[in-house]
Amino acid sequence: MTEIITGLNLSLLELLALLGAVALVVARWLPPAARPPATIAAGAVLLLSVVALSVTGLRRPMLPVLAGAVIAAPFAFAPLVRRRTGRRARWWLALPGSLACAGLIATGVVAAWAFPVPVFPVPSGGFAVGTRVLQWTDPARPETFTADPLDRRTVVVQLWYPAQNSAADAPRAPYLGRTEDEGRTIAEAVAAGAGLPGFLLDDVPRARTHSVFDAPVARSGGRFPIVLFSPGSGGVRTQNTAWAEDLASHGYVVAAVDHPYDSAAVVLADGRTITTATVSSGDRDTDEELAAGWTAIRAADLGFVLTKLAGLDEGADPLTGRLDTGRVAATSHSLGGAAALQAVRQDHRFAAAIDLDGYPHGPVSPALDRPALALTQAITPATDPRYLPRLTEVFESSTAPSYRLTIPGAAHLTFTDGPLYLPPVPSIVGSLGRTDSPRIVAAATVAFLDSVLRGASTDVAGALPAYGELDVHRPDPGR
């Protein structure tokens, strides 16, 4: 649906239906001479817009609006009937009904505002963006989440890459899945994992991104650096689409990984859906041990995906000869942040790590010997007494420069697409707004990657303070 600039996240047809419903409620209270034309006009606008919406698609937030209109209709049309019958609807009967209708209509408006169809920001780089989804099985690793000894670890990976410009009318990739149906499956699983009723995220799969599936790879740009991404616990590969598209528009290939049995839901090529099997025990020490084990699996997944990408670069693929496997960063959100740090420690093919607001689970050795960036919300000993000492321990033992950038106004979900479709409540998505949240996170990421992977002349310590408060950890020359 086409959104209009109303702040209510309603399409033109939805706005007309809303105005018609409101007018029906108000018509009962107009002067007698104005009631008939106002009622007829409101009813006509409402009826025509609802008929059109039944064809284009009726969203759940509109149901309370229509319910309010249905209840208001008898009160609105009563003055027209009264002229012929002489019957009069008592005001003390009409007033509670009108208030109830207004409440229903307001509920629909609030729902549309709080849980909109996400509108993705236009990528800020010079490249158009293509995307594709791949599925790979690692024959060397058994699947530890199942009892079948023959089951091997399988991951689903989505790539975003610099592409040639597509026609203006080329279909844009749906959000969350390869199809809108897959997107609905993912949205329901994400909602369940967050403890939300599934219908609140019904509109999210309707969104269209700026990527085009299987678009031809850009002719210019040479070999593209690679950025691997691991989502948070219960997250999904597409949870940072706005961020991934922006990086791809700046000449990076982003490979986001679905970790089966850890991601909220993973739809495999054969149609099977694997939901999360990682469950907290409620005991802090036990959960830390579990998280360390899950982190190790994720880190191994990242290394395996990098191996498969190297195979693409050497084979017969549209990206053959375009992937720079010598310039690779491991990035991740939340629990994935620990996986990125572990992957860089274990695999020297990774040149840098980015942790998006993730606690560093698992061992802190061996020491990091490549640059790392942690993008975080404001954290104090009062909000999390463990995080800062742990992150400081990781960074101060590093033999390469490490950076922590605290983004003012950020919350944990600021570092995902959450601000685009969740209620703008600061404790949930931060206070940066739906537009600035993805822009700031992507810009800070690109500034770091350009320096450490591309050798840009801009000093990281000089560029990052534009986006927040920077702490720099320099390696101890005495170590």
C-alpha positions as CSV (number, residue, x, y, z in Angstrom):
1,M,0.0,0.0,0.0
2,T,1.2,3.5,-0.7
3,E,1.8,5.5,2.4
4,I,1.0,9.2,2.7
5,I,2.6,11.8,4.8
6,T,0.1,11.9,7.7
7,G,2.1,10.6,10.6
8,L,-0.6,8.0,11.0
9,N,0.9,5.4,8.6
10,L,-2.3,5.1,6.6
11,S,-2.8,4.8,2.9
12,L,-5.1,7.2,1.1
13,L,-7.9,4.7,1.0
14,E,-7.5,4.0,4.7
15,L,-7.5,7.7,5.5
16,L,-10.7,8.2,3.5
17,A,-12.3,5.3,5.4
18,L,-11.1,6.8,8.7
19,L,-12.6,10.2,7.8
20,G,-15.9,8.6,6.8
21,A,-16.1,6.7,10.1
22,V,-15.3,9.9,12.1
23,A,-17.9,11.9,10.1
24,L,-20.6,9.3,10.8
25,V,-19.9,9.7,14.5
26,V,-19.9,13.4,14.4
27,A,-23.0,13.7,12.1
28,R,-25.4,12.7,14.9
29,W,-24.4,15.9,16.8
30,L,-24.6,18.4,13.9
31,P,-27.4,20.9,13.6
32,P,-30.6,19.3,12.1
33,A,-30.2,21.0,8.7
34,A,-26.6,19.7,8.3
35,R,-27.1,16.1,9.4
36,P,-28.7,14.6,6.3
37,P,-26.0,15.8,3.7
38,A,-23.2,15.1,6.2
39,T,-24.4,11.6,6.9
40,I,-25.0,10.7,3.2
41,A,-21.6,12.1,2.2
42,A,-19.8,10.2,5.1
43,G,-21.6,7.0,4.3
44,A,-20.7,7.2,0.6
45,V,-17.1,7.9,1.3
46,L,-16.9,5.1,3.8
47,L,-18.6,2.6,1.6
48,L,-16.5,3.3,-1.5
49,S,-13.3,3.3,0.4
50,V,-14.1,0.0,2.1
51,V,-15.0,-1.6,-1.2
52,A,-11.7,-0.5,-2.7
53,L,-9.8,-1.7,0.4
54,S,-11.5,-5.1,0.1
55,V,-9.8,-5.4,-3.3
56,T,-6.4,-3.9,-2.4
57,G,-6.2,-5.6,1.1
58,L,-7.8,-4.7,4.4
59,R,-5.3,-4.4,7.2
60,R,-6.1,-5.4,10.8
61,P,-5.8,-1.8,12.2
62,M,-8.8,-0.9,10.1
63,L,-11.1,-3.4,11.7
64,P,-11.8,-1.3,14.9
65,V,-12.4,1.7,12.6
66,L,-15.0,-0.2,10.6
67,A,-16.5,-1.6,13.8
68,G,-16.9,1.9,15.1
69,A,-18.5,3.0,11.8
70,V,-21.0,0.1,11.9
71,I,-22.1,1.0,15.4
72,A,-22.3,4.7,14.6
73,A,-24.4,4.2,11.5
74,P,-27.8,3.8,13.3
75,F,-27.1,6.9,15.3
76,A,-26.0,8.8,12.3
77,F,-29.0,7.8,10.1
78,A,-31.6,8.2,12.8
79,P,-32.3,11.8,12.0
80,L,-33.1,10.9,8.4
81,V,-35.5,8.2,9.6
82,R,-37.0,10.4,12.3
83,R,-38.4,12.8,9.6
84,R,-40.7,10.1,8.5
85,T,-41.5,8.2,11.7
86,G,-41.4,11.0,14.2
87,R,-39.3,8.8,16.5
88,R,-36.5,10.6,18.3
89,A,-33.3,8.9,19.5
90,R,-32.6,10.1,23.0
91,W,-29.3,12.0,23.4
92,W,-28.4,10.1,26.6
93,L,-28.6,6.9,24.5
94,A,-26.7,8.3,21.6
95,L,-23.8,9.8,23.7
96,P,-22.4,6.5,25.1
97,G,-22.7,4.9,21.6
98,S,-20.8,7.8,20.0
99,L,-18.1,7.6,22.7
100,A,-17.8,3.9,22.2
101,C,-17.5,4.4,18.4
102,A,-14.9,7.1,18.9
103,G,-12.9,4.8,21.1
104,L,-12.9,2.0,18.6
105,I,-11.8,4.3,15.8
106,A,-9.0,5.7,18.0
107,T,-7.9,2.2,18.7
108,G,-7.4,1.5,15.0
109,V,-5.5,4.8,14.5
110,V,-3.2,4.0,17.4
111,A,-2.6,0.5,16.1
112,A,-1.7,1.8,12.7
113,W,0.6,4.4,14.2
114,A,2.3,2.0,16.6
115,F,2.7,-1.0,14.3
116,P,3.1,0.4,10.7
117,V,4.1,-1.2,7.5
118,P,7.8,-0.5,7.6
119,V,9.1,2.1,5.2
120,F,12.8,1.4,4.5
121,P,15.2,4.4,4.2
122,V,16.8,4.9,0.9
123,P,20.3,3.6,0.9
124,S,22.8,6.4,1.2
125,G,25.5,5.0,-1.1
126,G,26.0,5.1,-4.9
127,F,25.2,1.5,-5.8
128,A,21.8,0.0,-6.3
129,V,21.2,-3.2,-4.2
130,G,20.6,-6.7,-5.2
131,T,19.8,-9.7,-3.0
132,R,19.6,-13.4,-3.1
133,V,19.1,-16.3,-0.7
134,L,21.3,-19.4,-0.5
135,Q,21.3,-22.6,1.6
136,W,24.4,-24.5,2.5
137,T,25.0,-27.7,4.4
138,D,28.3,-28.4,6.2
139,P,29.1,-32.1,5.7
140,A,31.8,-31.9,8.4
141,R,29.6,-30.8,11.2
142,P,26.7,-32.8,12.8
143,E,23.7,-30.9,13.9
144,T,24.0,-30.8,17.6
145,F,20.3,-29.6,18.2
146,T,18.9,-32.9,16.9
147,A,19.4,-36.6,17.9
148,D,19.9,-37.9,14.3
149,P,23.6,-38.6,13.9
150,L,23.3,-38.2,10.2
151,D,21.8,-34.7,10.4
152,R,24.4,-32.1,9.3
153,R,24.5,-28.4,10.1
154,T,22.5,-26.4,7.5
155,V,22.4,-22.6,7.3
156,V,20.4,-20.2,5.2
157,V,22.2,-17.1,4.1
158,Q,20.9,-13.9,2.5
159,L,23.3,-11.7,0.4
160,W,22.9,-8.0,-0.3
161,Y,25.4,-6.8,-2.9
162,P,26.1,-3.8,-5.1
163,A,24.0,-4.2,-8.2
164,Q,23.3,-2.6,-11.6
165,N,20.3,-0.2,-11.6
166,S,17.0,-2.0,-12.2
167,A,14.0,-0.6,-13.9
168,A,11.9,1.7,-11.8
169,D,9.0,-0.8,-11.9
170,A,11.2,-3.9,-11.1
171,P,9.6,-5.7,-8.1
172,R,11.4,-5.0,-4.8
173,A,12.2,-7.8,-2.5
174,P,9.6,-8.4,0.3
175,Y,10.7,-8.0,3.9
176,L,11.5,-10.9,6.2
177,G,11.3,-13.7,3.6
178,R,11.7,-14.6,0.0
179,T,7.9,-14.4,-0.4
180,E,5.2,-12.6,1.6
181,D,4.0,-16.0,2.9
182,E,7.4,-16.8,4.2
183,G,7.6,-13.3,5.7
184,R,4.3,-14.0,7.6
185,T,5.8,-17.2,9.0
186,I,8.8,-15.3,10.2
187,A,6.8,-12.4,11.6
188,E,4.6,-14.8,13.6
189,A,7.7,-16.5,15.1
190,V,9.4,-13.2,15.9
191,A,6.2,-11.9,17.6
192,A,5.9,-15.2,19.6
193,G,9.5,-14.9,20.7
194,A,8.9,-11.4,21.9
195,G,5.7,-12.4,23.7
196,L,3.5,-10.3,21.4
197,P,0.2,-11.3,19.7
198,G,1.0,-12.3,16.2
199,F,-1.5,-10.0,14.6
200,L,0.5,-6.9,15.8
201,L,3.2,-7.7,13.2
202,D,0.7,-8.7,10.5
203,D,1.6,-5.7,8.4
204,V,5.4,-6.1,8.5
205,P,5.6,-8.7,5.7
206,R,3.7,-6.3,3.4
207,A,6.8,-4.0,3.3
208,R,9.0,-3.9,0.3
209,T,12.7,-3.2,0.6
210,H,15.0,-1.3,-1.8
211,S,16.6,-4.6,-3.0
212,V,15.9,-6.5,-6.2
213,F,16.1,-10.3,-6.1
214,D,18.9,-11.6,-8.3
215,A,19.7,-8.2,-9.8
216,P,22.8,-8.2,-12.0
217,V,26.0,-7.4,-10.0
218,A,27.4,-3.9,-10.5
219,R,29.9,-3.6,-13.3
220,S,32.1,-1.2,-11.4
221,G,33.7,-1.3,-8.0
222,G,36.2,-4.1,-8.5
223,R,36.2,-6.7,-5.7
224,F,33.8,-6.0,-2.9
225,P,34.8,-6.4,0.8
226,I,32.5,-8.9,2.7
227,V,30.5,-8.3,5.9
228,L,29.1,-11.4,7.6
229,F,26.2,-10.8,10.0
230,S,24.8,-12.9,12.8
231,P,21.4,-11.9,14.3
232,G,20.6,-11.8,18.0
233,S,19.1,-14.7,19.9
234,G,15.8,-15.5,18.4
235,G,16.5,-13.0,15.7
236,V,16.5,-13.7,11.9
237,R,18.8,-13.0,9.0
238,T,16.6,-10.2,7.7
239,Q,16.3,-8.3,11.0
240,N,18.9,-5.7,9.9
241,T,17.8,-5.3,6.3
242,A,18.0,-1.5,6.3
243,W,21.6,-1.7,7.6
244,A,22.6,-4.4,5.1
245,E,21.1,-2.4,2.2
246,D,23.0,0.7,3.2
247,L,26.3,-1.2,3.4
248,A,25.7,-2.8,0.1
249,S,25.0,0.6,-1.5
250,H,28.5,1.6,-0.3
251,G,30.2,-1.3,-2.1
252,Y,30.1,-4.1,0.5
253,V,28.6,-7.6,0.1
254,V,26.6,-8.4,3.3
255,A,25.9,-12.1,4.1
256,A,23.4,-12.5,6.9
257,V,23.1,-15.9,8.5
258,D,20.0,-17.7,9.8
259,H,21.1,-20.1,12.5
260,P,18.6,-23.0,12.6
261,Y,17.3,-23.9,16.1
262,D,18.5,-20.5,17.3
263,S,16.9,-18.0,14.9
264,A,13.1,-17.5,15.6
265,A,12.2,-19.4,12.4
266,V,14.2,-20.6,9.4
267,V,12.3,-21.7,6.3
268,L,14.4,-24.2,4.4
269,A,14.4,-24.8,0.6
270,D,12.3,-27.9,1.0
271,G,9.6,-25.9,2.8
272,R,10.3,-27.1,6.3
273,T,10.3,-24.5,9.0
274,I,12.7,-24.8,11.9
275,T,11.9,-22.8,15.0
276,T,14.1,-21.9,17.9
277,A,15.2,-24.5,20.4
278,T,17.4,-22.2,22.6
279,V,15.6,-21.7,25.9
280,S,16.8,-19.8,28.9
281,S,17.0,-21.9,32.1
282,G,16.4,-19.0,34.4
283,D,19.6,-19.6,36.3
284,R,22.3,-17.0,35.5
285,D,25.3,-19.4,35.6
286,T,23.6,-22.0,33.6
287,D,22.4,-19.5,31.0
288,E,25.9,-18.1,30.7
289,E,27.2,-21.7,29.9
290,L,24.4,-22.2,27.4
291,A,25.0,-18.9,25.7
292,A,28.7,-19.7,25.4
293,G,27.8,-23.0,23.6
294,W,25.4,-21.3,21.3
295,T,28.0,-18.6,20.6
296,A,30.5,-21.3,19.6
297,I,28.0,-22.8,17.1
298,R,27.3,-19.4,15.6
299,A,31.0,-18.6,15.3
300,A,31.5,-21.9,13.4
301,D,28.6,-21.0,11.2
302,L,30.2,-17.7,10.2
303,G,33.5,-19.5,9.4
304,F,31.6,-22.0,7.3
305,V,29.7,-19.3,5.4
306,L,33.0,-17.5,4.6
307,T,34.4,-20.8,3.2
308,K,31.3,-21.1,0.9
309,L,31.6,-17.5,-0.2
310,A,35.3,-18.1,-1.1
311,G,34.0,-21.0,-3.2
312,L,31.5,-18.7,-5.0
313,D,34.3,-16.3,-5.8
314,E,36.3,-19.1,-7.4
315,G,33.4,-20.9,-9.2
316,A,30.9,-20.0,-11.8
317,D,28.6,-17.6,-10.1
318,P,27.5,-14.0,-10.8
319,L,29.7,-13.0,-7.9
320,T,32.8,-14.9,-9.1
321,G,35.8,-12.7,-9.2
322,R,33.9,-9.9,-7.3
323,L,34.3,-11.1,-3.6
324,D,37.3,-9.8,-1.8
325,T,37.8,-12.7,0.7
326,G,41.0,-10.9,2.0
327,R,38.8,-8.1,3.4
328,V,36.2,-9.6,5.6
329,A,34.4,-8.4,8.8
330,A,32.3,-10.4,11.2
331,T,29.4,-8.4,12.6
332,S,26.4,-9.3,14.7
333,H,23.7,-8.1,17.1
334,S,23.1,-9.1,20.7
335,L,24.1,-12.7,21.2
336,G,25.5,-12.7,17.7
337,G,28.0,-10.0,19.0
338,A,29.8,-12.6,21.0
339,A,29.8,-14.9,17.9
340,A,31.5,-12.2,15.8
341,L,34.2,-11.7,18.4
342,Q,34.7,-15.4,18.7
343,A,34.9,-15.9,15.0
344,V,37.6,-13.3,14.6
345,R,39.6,-14.9,17.4
346,Q,39.4,-18.3,15.8
347,D,39.7,-17.5,12.1
348,H,42.4,-15.3,10.8
349,R,40.5,-14.8,7.5
350,F,38.4,-12.2,9.4
351,A,40.0,-8.8,9.4
352,A,37.7,-7.0,11.8
353,A,34.7,-7.4,14.2
354,I,31.6,-5.3,14.9
355,D,29.5,-6.0,17.9
356,L,26.1,-4.4,17.8
357,D,25.1,-4.1,21.5
358,G,26.0,-7.7,22.4
359,Y,27.4,-9.1,25.6
360,P,30.7,-10.9,25.0
361,H,29.8,-14.5,26.0
362,G,32.4,-17.2,26.0
363,P,36.1,-17.1,26.6
364,V,38.1,-13.9,26.3
365,S,41.2,-15.7,25.0
366,P,43.0,-15.8,22.8
367,A,43.2,-12.0,22.8
368,L,41.7,-10.1,19.8
369,D,44.5,-9.2,17.4
370,R,42.3,-7.3,14.8
371,P,40.3,-4.1,15.1
372,A,36.9,-4.3,16.8
373,L,34.1,-1.9,17.2
374,A,31.2,-2.2,19.8
375,L,28.2,0.0,19.0
376,T,26.1,0.2,22.2
377,Q,23.3,1.9,24.0
378,A,24.1,3.9,27.1
379,I,25.0,1.2,29.7
380,T,25.9,1.9,33.4
381,P,26.7,-0.4,36.3
382,A,23.1,0.2,37.4
383,T,21.5,-1.0,34.2
384,D,23.9,-3.9,33.6
385,P,26.8,-4.5,36.2
386,R,28.4,-7.2,34.1
387,Y,28.6,-5.7,30.6
388,L,31.1,-2.9,30.9
389,P,33.7,-4.9,32.9
390,R,33.4,-7.8,30.5
391,L,33.7,-5.6,27.3
392,T,36.6,-3.7,28.9
393,E,38.4,-6.9,29.7
394,V,38.0,-8.1,26.1
395,F,39.2,-4.8,24.6
396,E,42.0,-4.0,27.0
397,S,43.5,-7.4,26.3
398,S,43.4,-6.8,22.6
399,T,46.6,-6.4,20.6
400,A,44.8,-4.2,18.0
401,P,42.8,-1.0,18.4
402,S,39.3,-1.4,19.8
403,Y,36.5,1.1,19.9
404,R,33.3,1.4,21.9
405,L,30.8,3.9,20.5
406,T,27.9,4.8,22.8
407,I,25.0,6.1,20.7
408,P,22.9,8.6,22.7
409,G,19.2,7.8,22.7
410,A,19.7,4.2,21.5
411,A,18.0,1.1,22.9
412,H,18.8,-2.6,22.2
413,L,16.5,-2.7,19.2
414,T,17.9,0.5,17.8
415,F,20.5,-1.7,16.2
416,T,17.9,-3.6,14.2
417,D,15.0,-2.7,11.9
418,G,12.8,-2.6,15.0
419,P,12.3,1.2,15.0
420,L,10.8,0.9,11.5
421,Y,7.8,-1.1,12.7
422,L,7.6,-1.1,16.5
423,P,5.9,1.5,18.7
424,P,8.3,4.5,19.1
425,V,8.7,3.9,22.8
426,P,12.2,4.9,24.0
427,S,12.6,1.9,26.2
428,I,11.9,-0.4,23.3
429,V,13.5,1.2,20.2
430,G,15.3,4.3,21.6
431,S,14.5,7.9,21.1
432,L,16.3,8.5,17.7
433,G,13.2,8.0,15.6
434,R,12.3,5.7,12.8
435,T,14.5,7.6,10.3
436,D,17.6,8.4,12.3
437,S,18.0,5.0,14.0
438,P,19.0,3.0,10.9
439,R,20.9,6.0,9.4
440,I,23.2,6.5,12.4
441,V,23.9,2.8,12.9
442,A,24.7,2.3,9.2
443,A,26.8,5.5,8.9
444,A,29.0,4.5,12.0
445,T,29.4,1.0,10.6
446,V,30.5,2.3,7.2
447,A,33.0,4.7,8.7
448,F,34.7,1.9,10.7
449,L,34.7,-0.5,7.8
450,D,36.0,2.0,5.3
451,S,39.0,2.6,7.5
452,V,39.8,-1.0,8.6
453,L,38.9,-2.9,5.4
454,R,39.5,-0.3,2.7
455,G,42.3,1.7,4.3
456,A,40.4,5.0,4.0
457,S,42.5,8.0,5.0
458,T,39.9,9.1,7.5
459,D,40.9,8.2,11.1
460,V,38.4,6.0,12.9
461,A,38.9,7.9,16.1
462,G,38.2,11.1,14.3
463,A,35.1,9.9,12.4
464,L,33.1,8.0,14.9
465,P,32.5,10.8,17.5
466,A,30.1,12.3,15.0
467,Y,27.7,9.5,15.9
468,G,28.1,9.2,19.7
469,E,30.5,9.0,22.6
470,L,33.7,7.2,21.7
471,D,36.1,5.2,23.9
472,V,39.3,4.1,22.3
473,H,41.3,1.1,23.6
474,R,44.9,1.2,22.3
475,P,47.0,-1.9,22.6
476,D,49.6,-1.9,25.4
477,P,53.0,-1.7,23.7
478,G,54.5,-3.5,26.6
479,R,52.6,-6.7,25.9
